[in-house]
Amino acid sequence: MSEKETREYAEKLANQLIRESPLGVELSDEQCDMLAGIIKVAGLREGEYLLEEGHVDDSLHVVVGGKLEVVKVDQGGEQVSLAVLHPGDMAGELGFVDGAPHSAGLRALGECEVFNIHRADFESLIAKDPDLVYKVMRAVMRTVHRILRRMNFQYIQLTDYILHQHGRY
């Protein structure tokens, strides 16, 4: 395969990754191409960390293949598994938006592949296509909203169980 063919194949693959992710839901083909131009693809081995709790990372991550475990250190120093992310799931949304340290870590469960968008690269698209940036941020907020709804539901279930309310314990 020639260098040009290799580059075209990589661009097509990157476009497909964007199109199949939650970020590509509202994007046109041209916008997918533009966003695909700034993504980086990374592979992780079993047990390797993508993010560590307390560290700052300015990237948005989307799981392409495999699984990532969301882990947090409890008060006793033990790692607790909070969730498992599957292909299509996003991670690092809040750090991507506000630059705050991560509240949990992400560890690969087996071989895993993700694509990353660095905030500086993403912000470079504001002048070129503000509509693209708006649509991607809407996708990020939809994901954060879905996570918050799930956490609220789990909180209500736990409260009902602990306080023996509503006859559901």
Secondary structure, DSSP 8 states (H G I E B T S, - for coil): --HHHHHHHHHHHHHHHHHHSGGGTT--HHHHHHHHTT-EEEEE-TT-EEE-TT----EEEEEEEEEEEEEEE-TTS-EEEEEEE-TT-EE-HHHHHH----SSEEEEEEEEEEEEEEHHHHHTTTTT-HHHHHHHHHHHHHHHHHHHHHHHHHHHHHHHHHHT-TT--
